[in-house]
Amino acid sequence: MANPFYTHIQSALADANLQSALDANAERRLRVRLQSYASLPEDVHVLRRRAHELRARTIAHLEQYLEEFAARAAANGMTVHRAANAAQAQQIVLDIARSHGVKTVAKAKTMVGEEIGINAVLEAAGMEVVETDLGEYIVQLRGERPAHIITPAVHLRRQDVGQTFHEKLGTPYSDDVSALTETARRELRRVFLQADMGITGANFGVVETGSLCVLTNEGNGRMCSTLPPVHVALVGIERLVPTLDDLALLLSLLPRSATGQKLTVYTSLLNGPRRPDEPDGPQERHIVLVDNGRSRLRQSPLMEALYCIRCGACLNACPVFREIGGHAYVGAHGAVTPYPGPIGSVIAPGLFGQSEFGQLARASSLCGACREACPVDIDLPKLLLRVRAGGVDLPVQDTLPTAKAAFPNAPRQLSLALRSFVWAARSPRRFALAQKTAGVLSRLAPRSSGSWLRLPAWTGWGYSRDFPAPAARSFRQRWQAGIAGEEETVSPQDLQPVQVIAEQAPVEQPAPESRLERFSRELEALGGTVQQCTEAELPQALAAFLKSRRIRSVLAWENEHLPEEVLDAVRAARIRVEHTYRPHVELSTRARPQAGLTAASGAAAETGTLLITAGKGRPLTASLVADIHVAVLKKADIYATLAEVLRREDVQQASAAVLISGPSRTADIEMTLTVGVHGPREVHVFCITEGDKDEAQG
């Protein structure tokens, strides 16, 4: 019986469309990742090592951090559950849904949700579960699993998506990416408005504040965690960070590694459910902390895999993944792992069993590109070798195979060859003898294009592979011959002359930017706009802008949270002002606010990011549900860095805070960037500049 792993590999290699899609994804992801690293304030390698040490420290003290996080999250009003395995996690979510009479579930991207198969459980109980991430929605319609951690539909062309929408949604066929995105926006709007429960993952849990951090570009994560009355977050127990400063470090690396962004469009910090005087937000927030093998993995030689922050960079860098794609990473019985690529080849056997998924570690060239791409510097080649050696089942102290090792991930013939190599390599004399024997055979065997022989499929090494010819003499023999004067030496005449670089005149450095200038430049690069005005000019300037865009209705914060006379000027322009968003009204009439008007508590110049906090008279939906988001910002509230913004007291005190970096966007279809998915299509900032000292910031 053919191994499903090999069958899927052959099918992937023969699929020209898949090859084209994977190449386009990898080339763009690698390019934008390197470009975004160039904007880091410190050397990326220094930050990677710092992040590695942070993750190592967190995993080493994980139980302590879990207890602290759960206690603080509960004190914030959230309900915390612990699930030892997938079955317990499924039952917890099912019980929550049943207790609230849930009929429709809006689900954002969550790898833990894929891991525990939560969709099938809820659907079997009679509930409608709809994936709201564009890529996840596409593969759900097709009945497929995600093909990539970050880009679920990476394996599809726009024509495939157009045909899927035509067949499943009854829409006219189109292969225009903007039109396809608009179709998804229109179809999924109903789900957001009538969902009884929202399910998301969480990128991080912040121990010192008991907060959840959820990153999303499209806005669906915010919709799922804001509009339904019940929000459930599925979180792997390893996804904790001790402090907000630690969070800032990882946020400087994760979006850059995942999508090449300095920061995702929406970074939500969820501290609790809505408070009695707040206009929106869920009435209940539940956190399900899922173990499902992570504690066992933590006690194995594969512990370092728990440092992963799920950026997907190793997938994009891996030459094997770039050829076979995510759907080829299947177990011994054909099940697709939710975690493909180099990290998946370690996590899958670690969580779901060595016998089922251990073979995935052989889908690697061990070139080290995955480690070089990893933002937290995980030594993936080392972990892959440990999986090949049966590392999941080894004690922590024993990470090397013995001569009698079983090599559970290798076919019988390959296992015999590997045991023979281990036996020879453990003795200097045996290894030297093996080298001499290989050298003799190399001189005797015929060669073709530098290869020694081609290994057939029955060896277990592969379907066919050229085995490199061993050197006629070992390195030790050549080194000893060099000492004896038998080797040729390089003469001084063969050496290239040293190039002497003339001293150059110092380059004149540009004047440092102010915080406002940096913020404006960064936000405009993301598609937003910044208009400067005095506080006296603001009311008329803002009203004139809304009138110029033919806005008839605005969902706005209440008077006390906006500068004086702003709402009076808006009403004077005959624009209706609402302070509460009512999803059921839009669902029945399709009449929704055309613009949202908020203030911003602060801003980060380095990323062009606004800070919006929930509270009485401050609906978060005002920055989410309309096509245009208008924010009022004081220049004095612009900070140089994201870390400074995160240290503001209102970030920790509010029930929810969101960092907004431009309009919503996606690149889930053929890596084509499309603005305006589920959140606003436009972001405009009116910055009040009067009376502030404008100090230059580098």
C-alpha positions in Angstrom: 0.0 0.0 0.0 1.4 3.4 -1.0 2.4 5.8 1.7 -0.1 8.7 1.6 2.8 11.1 2.3 4.7 10.1 -0.8 1.5 10.1 -2.9 0.7 13.7 -1.8 4.2 14.8 -2.6 4.1 13.3 -6.1 0.7 15.0 -6.7 2.0 18.4 -5.5 5.1 18.2 -7.6 3.0 17.4 -10.7 0.6 20.3 -10.1 1.8 23.3 -12.2 -0.7 25.7 -10.7 0.3 24.8 -7.2 4.0 25.3 -8.1 3.3 28.7 -9.5 1.2 29.8 -6.5 3.8 28.6 -4.0 6.6 30.3 -5.8 4.7 33.6 -5.9 3.9 33.4 -2.2 7.5 32.6 -1.1 9.1 35.2 -3.3 6.9 38.0 -2.0 6.9 36.9 1.6 10.7 36.7 1.7 11.2 40.0 0.0 8.8 42.0 2.2 10.1 40.3 5.3 13.7 41.5 4.6 12.4 45.0 3.7 10.5 45.3 6.9 13.4 44.1 9.0 15.4 47.1 7.7 13.1 49.5 9.6 13.8 47.9 13.0 15.5 50.3 15.5 18.0 47.6 16.5 19.8 44.8 14.7 17.4 42.0 13.9 19.8 39.4 15.2 20.0 41.1 18.6 16.2 41.2 18.8 15.9 37.6 17.7 18.2 36.4 20.5 16.4 38.6 23.0 13.1 37.1 21.8 14.6 33.6 22.0 15.6 34.2 25.6 12.2 35.6 26.4 10.4 32.5 25.0 12.8 30.2 26.8 12.3 31.9 30.1 8.5 31.8 29.6 8.4 28.1 28.8 10.8 27.2 31.6 8.4 28.8 34.2 5.2 28.1 32.3 3.1 26.7 35.1 3.8 29.7 37.3 2.8 32.1 34.4 -0.3 30.1 33.7 -1.5 30.4 37.3 -0.8 34.2 37.3 -2.4 34.8 33.9 -5.6 32.8 34.8 -5.9 34.6 38.1 -5.6 38.1 36.6 -7.9 37.3 33.6 -10.5 36.0 36.1 -10.1 39.2 38.2 -10.8 41.2 35.0 -14.1 39.4 34.6 -13.2 36.7 32.1 -14.0 33.1 32.6 -10.9 30.9 32.3 -11.1 27.2 31.5 -8.2 24.6 31.4 -8.4 21.8 28.8 -6.0 18.9 29.1 -6.8 17.5 25.7 -8.8 18.2 22.5 -11.9 16.3 23.8 -12.0 18.5 26.9 -11.6 21.7 24.9 -14.4 20.6 22.5 -16.7 19.9 25.4 -16.0 23.2 27.1 -16.8 25.2 23.9 -19.9 23.0 23.2 -21.2 23.5 26.8 -20.8 27.3 26.5 -22.6 27.4 23.1 -25.5 25.2 24.4 -25.9 27.2 27.5 -26.5 30.3 25.4 -28.7 28.7 22.8 -26.2 29.4 20.1 -27.3 28.9 16.5 -24.6 30.8 14.5 -20.9 31.0 15.3 -18.6 33.5 13.6 -15.1 32.1 13.8 -11.9 33.9 13.2 -8.6 32.2 12.3 -7.4 30.0 15.1 -4.8 27.2 14.7 -5.9 25.7 18.0 -9.4 25.5 16.6 -8.0 23.6 13.6 -6.0 21.4 16.0 -9.0 20.3 18.1 -11.5 20.2 15.2 -14.0 22.5 16.9 -16.0 23.2 13.7 -17.1 19.6 13.2 -18.1 19.3 16.9 -20.3 22.4 16.8 -21.8 21.5 13.4 -22.6 18.0 14.7 -24.6 19.8 17.4 -26.7 21.6 14.8 -24.9 25.0 14.8 -23.8 26.9 11.8 -20.0 27.7 12.0 -18.6 30.1 9.5 -15.0 31.0 9.0 -14.7 34.7 8.6 -11.0 35.1 7.6 -11.1 35.4 3.8 -8.6 32.6 3.2 -10.2 30.3 5.7 -13.7 31.1 4.3 -12.5 30.1 0.8 -11.1 26.7 1.9 -14.1 26.1 4.1 -16.4 26.5 1.1 -14.1 24.0 -0.8 -14.1 21.5 2.1 -10.3 21.7 2.5 -7.9 22.3 5.3 -5.8 25.5 5.4 -2.6 25.1 3.3 -0.6 27.7 5.3 -0.5 29.1 8.8 -0.8 32.7 7.6 -2.2 32.3 4.0 -4.8 29.5 4.2 -5.6 29.6 0.4 -2.1 30.0 -0.8 -2.5 27.0 -3.1 -5.3 28.5 -5.1 -5.4 30.8 -8.1 -7.9 33.6 -8.4 -9.7 31.6 -11.1 -10.2 28.8 -8.5 -11.6 31.2 -6.0 -14.0 32.7 -8.6 -15.2 29.2 -9.6 -15.7 28.3 -5.9 -17.8 31.4 -5.2 -19.8 30.8 -8.4 -20.6 27.2 -7.4 -21.1 27.7 -3.7 -22.6 31.2 -3.4 -24.3 31.4 -6.8 -22.5 34.6 -7.7 -21.5 35.4 -11.4 -18.1 34.1 -12.2 -15.3 36.6 -11.8 -11.5 36.3 -11.4 -11.1 40.0 -10.3 -9.6 39.9 -6.8 -11.3 43.1 -5.7 -14.7 41.8 -6.8 -14.1 38.5 -5.0 -13.1 40.2 -1.8 -16.2 42.4 -2.0 -18.3 39.2 -2.5 -16.8 37.7 0.7 -17.4 41.0 2.6 -21.0 41.1 1.6 -21.7 37.4 2.4 -19.9 37.4 5.7 -21.6 40.6 6.9 -24.7 38.7 7.7 -22.7 36.2 9.8 -21.2 39.0 11.9 -24.5 40.7 12.5 -26.5 37.6 13.6 -23.8 35.5 15.3 -24.7 34.3 18.8 -21.0 33.5 19.6 -17.6 34.5 18.3 -14.6 32.2 18.4 -11.1 33.5 17.9 -7.6 32.4 18.8 -5.1 34.6 20.6 -1.6 35.4 19.6 -0.5 36.1 23.1 -1.8 36.2 26.7 -0.1 38.9 28.8 0.5 37.7 32.3 1.0 41.0 34.1 -2.4 42.3 32.9 -4.4 39.1 32.3 -5.0 40.4 28.7 -5.5 38.6 25.4 -3.7 40.0 22.4 -5.4 39.2 19.0 -3.8 40.3 15.7 -5.8 40.6 12.5 -5.6 42.5 9.2 -9.1 42.1 7.8 -11.1 43.1 10.8 -12.9 39.8 11.2 -11.0 39.1 14.5 -12.4 42.4 15.9 -15.9 41.6 14.6 -15.9 38.1 16.2 -14.6 39.5 19.5 -16.8 42.6 19.6 -20.3 42.0 18.0 -21.5 38.7 19.3 -22.8 38.5 23.0 -20.4 35.7 23.8 -16.7 35.5 22.8 -14.5 32.4 23.2 -10.8 32.5 22.8 -8.9 29.2 22.1 -5.3 29.6 23.4 -2.4 27.2 23.5 -0.9 27.2 27.0 2.5 28.2 25.6 1.3 31.5 24.1 2.0 33.7 27.1 4.3 36.7 27.6 5.2 38.0 31.0 4.8 41.7 30.5 3.6 44.4 28.1 7.2 45.3 27.3 7.8 41.7 26.3 4.7 41.9 24.1 6.1 45.0 22.4 9.3 43.0 21.6 7.4 40.2 20.0 5.0 42.6 18.1 8.1 44.2 16.5 9.0 40.8 15.1 5.8 38.8 14.5 4.1 40.9 11.8 7.3 41.6 10.0 8.1 37.9 9.8 4.5 36.9 8.9 3.4 39.5 6.3 6.2 42.1 6.1 4.2 44.7 8.1 5.6 46.8 10.9 2.3 46.0 12.7 -0.9 44.3 11.8 -3.8 46.6 11.0 -5.6 45.6 14.2 -3.9 44.6 17.4 -6.6 44.1 20.0 -5.9 43.9 23.7 -8.9 42.4 25.4 -8.9 42.8 29.2 -12.5 41.7 29.9 -16.1 41.7 28.8 -18.1 44.8 28.3 -18.8 46.8 31.4 -22.4 47.8 32.5 -22.0 51.4 31.1 -20.3 50.5 27.8 -22.2 50.6 24.5 -20.8 47.5 22.9 -18.6 44.4 23.4 -19.5 40.9 24.4 -21.3 40.3 27.7 -19.1 37.3 28.4 -15.5 36.4 27.4 -14.2 32.9 27.9 -10.6 31.8 27.6 -9.9 28.1 27.0 -6.3 27.3 27.8 -5.5 24.2 25.7 -2.7 21.8 26.6 -3.3 18.8 24.2 0.2 17.5 24.5 2.1 20.7 25.1 3.1 19.7 28.7 4.5 16.4 27.3 6.3 18.3 24.6 7.8 20.6 27.2 9.4 17.6 28.9 10.9 16.2 25.7 14.0 17.1 23.7 11.6 19.0 21.4 10.7 21.6 24.0 12.1 24.5 21.9 9.2 24.0 19.4 7.0 25.7 22.0 8.9 28.9 21.5 7.1 29.3 18.1 4.9 32.4 17.7 3.2 31.1 14.5 4.5 33.6 12.0 4.8 31.1 9.2 8.2 32.5 8.1 9.9 29.0 8.2 7.3 27.8 5.7 8.0 30.5 3.2 11.8 30.0 3.5 11.7 26.2 3.3 12.7 24.8 -0.1 10.6 21.7 0.5 7.4 23.5 1.5 7.9 25.7 -1.5 7.6 22.7 -3.7 4.9 20.5 -2.0 2.7 23.0 -0.1 0.8 22.5 3.2 -1.6 19.8 2.0 1.2 17.3 1.4 2.1 17.2 5.1 -0.1 14.2 6.0 0.2 11.5 8.5 0.7 7.8 8.1 -3.1 7.3 7.5 -3.5 10.4 5.3 -4.7 13.0 7.8 -3.5 16.5 7.0 -1.7 18.2 9.9 -2.9 21.7 10.9 0.8 22.6 11.3 2.8 22.1 8.1 6.3 23.1 7.1 9.4 22.8 9.2 7.8 23.8 12.5 4.8 21.6 11.8 7.2 18.7 11.2 8.2 19.0 14.8 4.9 20.1 16.4 2.7 17.5 14.7 4.6 14.5 15.9 5.1 16.2 19.3 1.4 16.8 19.8 -0.3 14.1 17.8 2.1 11.2 17.8 5.5 10.1 16.5 4.1 7.1 14.7 1.5 9.1 12.8 3.5 12.2 11.9 7.1 11.5 12.6 7.8 10.9 8.9 7.2 14.6 8.2 10.6 15.4 9.6 12.1 13.7 6.5 10.6 16.4 4.3 13.5 18.7 5.0 16.8 19.4 3.3 18.2 20.6 6.7 19.6 23.6 4.9 19.0 25.9 7.9 16.9 28.4 6.0 14.0 27.9 8.5 16.2 28.8 11.5 17.6 31.8 9.7 14.0 33.0 9.0 12.6 32.3 12.5 12.1 35.5 14.5 12.7 33.7 17.8 15.7 31.8 16.5 14.4 28.3 17.0 17.0 25.7 16.0 14.6 23.8 13.7 17.3 21.7 11.9 18.3 20.3 15.3 14.7 19.6 16.2 14.0 17.9 12.9 16.9 15.6 13.5 15.6 14.8 16.9 12.3 13.8 15.5 14.0 11.6 12.9 15.8 10.0 15.9 12.6 9.4 17.7 13.1 12.4 19.9 9.4 12.7 20.9 9.7 9.6 23.0 13.2 10.1 24.3 13.9 11.4 27.8 15.2 15.0 27.9 18.7 13.9 28.8 19.1 11.5 25.9 18.9 13.3 22.6 21.3 11.2 20.5 20.4 7.8 19.0 22.4 4.7 20.0 23.6 2.0 17.7 20.5 0.0 18.6 18.1 2.9 17.9 14.9 2.0 16.2 14.7 5.1 13.9 10.9 4.9 13.9 10.5 7.4 11.1 12.6 5.5 8.6 11.7 2.5 6.4 13.4 -0.8 7.4 16.2 -0.5 4.8 17.0 3.1 5.7 16.8 2.3 9.4 19.4 -0.5 8.9 21.7 1.9 7.0 21.4 4.5 9.7 22.1 2.1 12.5 25.2 1.0 10.6 26.3 4.6 10.3 25.7 5.3 14.0 27.7 2.1 14.9 30.6 3.3 12.7 30.5 6.9 13.7 30.8 6.2 17.4 34.3 4.8 17.0 37.2 6.8 15.4 38.8 3.6 14.1 35.6 2.3 12.6 34.8 5.7 11.1 38.2 6.0 9.5 37.9 2.5 8.1 34.5 3.4 6.6 35.9 6.5 5.0 38.7 4.5 3.4 36.3 1.9 2.1 34.0 4.6 0.7 37.1 6.3 -1.0 38.1 3.0 -2.7 34.5 2.4 -3.9 34.3 6.0 -5.2 37.4 5.4 -7.4 36.0 2.2 -8.7 32.4 3.1 -9.3 31.3 4.9 -12.6 30.2 8.5 -12.2 27.7 10.6 -14.0 27.7 14.3 -13.7 29.5 14.2 -10.4 27.0 11.7 -8.8 28.0 8.3 -7.5 24.9 6.3 -7.8 21.1 6.8 -7.9 19.2 5.5 -4.9 16.0 3.7 -5.9 12.7 4.1 -4.0 13.0 0.8 -2.1 15.8 2.2 -0.1 13.4 4.5 1.7 15.6 7.5 1.0 13.4 8.9 -1.7 11.9 8.1 -5.1 15.3 8.7 -6.7 18.2 10.8 -5.6 21.8 11.2 -6.7 24.1 10.2 -3.9 27.2 12.5 -3.9 30.4 10.7 -4.5 32.6 10.3 -1.4 36.0 12.0 -1.6 38.9 9.8 -2.6 40.7 10.8 0.5 39.3 12.0 3.8 39.9 15.4 5.2 42.3 14.0 7.8 44.3 12.3 5.0 44.4 15.6 3.0 45.4 17.6 6.1 48.2 15.1 6.9 49.4 15.2 3.4 49.5 19.0 3.5 51.7 18.9 6.6 54.1 16.5 4.9 54.3 18.9 1.9 52.6 16.7 -0.5 49.7 19.1 -1.2 50.0 22.0 -3.6 50.2 25.4 -2.0 49.0 28.7 -3.2 51.7 31.1 -4.4 51.7 34.8 -3.4 51.3 35.5 -7.1 47.9 33.8 -7.2 46.4 36.0 -4.5 44.3 39.0 -5.5 45.7 42.4 -4.4 44.0 43.9 -1.4 41.6 46.7 -2.4 42.2 49.8 -0.4 39.1 51.9 0.0 39.7 55.6 0.0 38.3 57.5 3.0 35.1 59.1 2.0 33.8 62.4 3.1 31.0 62.1 5.8 27.5 62.0 4.3 25.3 64.8 5.5 22.5 63.3 7.6 18.9 64.5 7.1 17.3 66.4 9.9 15.5 64.2 12.4 11.7 63.9 12.0 9.3 65.1 14.7 6.9 62.5 16.1 4.0 64.0 14.1 6.0 63.9 10.8 7.0 60.3 11.4 3.5 59.3 12.4 2.0 61.0 9.3 4.5 59.4 6.9 3.9 55.9 8.3 0.1 56.2 8.3 0.1 57.6 4.8 2.3 54.7 3.6 -0.5 52.4 4.9 -3.2 54.2 3.0 -4.4 56.6 5.7 -4.4 60.4 5.7 -3.4 63.0 8.3 -4.8 66.6 8.3 -3.4 69.1 10.7 -5.6 71.8 12.2 -6.1 73.9 15.4 -8.8 73.0 17.9 -10.8 76.0 16.7 -10.6 74.9 13.1 -11.4 71.2 13.8 -15.3 71.3 13.9 -15.7 73.0 10.5 -12.8 71.1 8.9 -14.2 67.8 10.0 -17.8 68.6 9.0 -16.6 69.8 5.6 -14.7 66.6 5.1 -17.8 64.5 5.8 -20.0 66.6 3.6 -17.5 66.4 0.8 -17.8 62.6 1.0 -21.6 62.8 0.9 -21.9 61.2 4.4 -25.4 61.2 5.7 -25.0 59.2 9.0 -22.1 58.9 11.5 -21.6 56.5 14.4 -19.8 58.7 16.8 -18.4 58.8 20.3 -20.4 61.0 22.7 -19.7 64.7 23.2 -17.6 64.4 26.3 -15.0 62.3 24.5 -14.6 64.6 21.5 -13.4 68.3 21.3 -16.1 70.8 21.9 -18.5 71.8 19.1 -17.4 68.9 16.8 -20.8 67.1 16.9 -22.7 70.3 16.7 -20.9 71.2 13.5 -21.6 67.7 12.1 -25.3 68.0 12.9 -25.3 71.5 11.4 -24.1 69.9 8.2 -27.3 67.8 8.3 -25.5 64.6 9.1 -27.3 62.2 11.4 -25.3 61.3 14.5 -25.8 57.9 16.3 -24.0 56.8 19.5 -25.0 53.2 19.5 -24.5 50.6 16.8 -27.5 48.2 16.4 -26.6 45.2 14.3 -30.2 44.0 14.1 -31.2 47.2 12.4 -28.6 46.8 9.7 -29.5 43.1 9.3 -33.1 44.0 8.6 -32.6 47.2 6.6 -29.0 47.1 5.4 -28.7 50.6 6.6 -25.4 51.0 8.4 -23.4 54.1 9.4 -21.4 55.5 6.5 -18.6 56.8 8.8 -17.3 56.3 12.3 -16.0 59.2 14.4 -13.8 58.6 17.4 -11.0 60.2 19.3 -7.6 58.5 19.7 -6.1 58.1 23.1 -2.6 58.0 21.7 -0.5 57.0 18.7 2.8 55.4 17.9 5.0 57.3 15.4 7.2 54.4 14.5 4.3 52.4 13.0 1.7 55.0 12.2 -0.7 53.4 14.7 -3.7 54.8 16.5 -4.8 53.7 20.0 -8.6 53.4 20.6 -9.9 52.4 24.0 -13.4 51.2 24.9 -15.4 52.9 27.6 -18.7 54.7 28.5 -19.8 56.7 25.5 -16.9 55.2 23.4 -18.2 52.4 21.1 -15.4 50.4 19.6 -17.7 49.7 16.7 -17.3 53.3 15.6 -13.8 52.4 14.4 -14.9 49.1 12.9 -18.3 48.8 11.1 -18.4 51.8 8.8 -16.5 52.2 5.5 -14.7 55.3 6.7 -13.1 55.8 10.1 -12.3 59.4 11.2 -10.2 59.9 14.3 -9.3 63.0 16.2 -5.8 63.0 17.7 -3.8 65.5 19.7 -0.2 65.9 18.7 0.8 65.8 22.4 -0.5 62.1 22.5 1.9 60.9 19.8 4.6 58.7 21.2 7.8 57.7 19.5 7.4 53.9 20.0 4.8 51.3 20.3 6.2 50.2 23.7 5.5 53.6 25.1 1.9 53.5 23.9 1.4 50.0 25.5 2.5 51.4 28.9 -0.3 53.9 29.0 -2.7 53.3 31.9 -5.8 53.3 29.8 -4.5 50.4 27.8 -4.5 48.3 31.0 -7.7 49.8 32.5 -10.1 49.6 29.6 -12.1 46.5 28.9 -10.6 46.5 25.4 -8.1 48.6 23.5 -7.2 48.4 19.8 -4.2 49.5 17.9 -5.2 50.6 14.4 -2.6 50.8 11.6 -4.4 51.9 8.4 -7.5 50.5 6.6 -8.4 46.8 6.8 -6.6 44.7 4.2 -5.9 41.2 2.9 -3.6 39.4 0.5 -5.2 36.0 0.7 -6.0 35.7 -3.0 -2.8 35.3 -5.1 -0.9 37.6 -2.8 -2.8 40.5 -4.3 -3.2 43.3 -1.7 -6.8 44.4 -1.4 -7.9 47.2 1.0 -11.3 47.2 2.7 -12.3 43.7 3.8 -14.4 43.6 6.9 -13.2 46.8 8.6 -13.1 50.4 7.2 -11.8 51.0 3.7 -10.4 54.4 4.7 -8.8 55.9 7.8 -8.5 59.7 8.2 -6.9 61.4 11.1 -7.5 65.1 12.1 -4.5 66.1 14.3 -4.8 69.0 16.6 -1.4 70.7 16.6 -1.8 74.0 18.6 0.0 74.5 21.9 2.2 71.4 21.7 6.0 71.5 21.9 7.2 69.8 18.8 10.4 68.0 19.8 12.3 66.1 17.1 12.5 62.4 17.6 14.8 60.1 15.7 
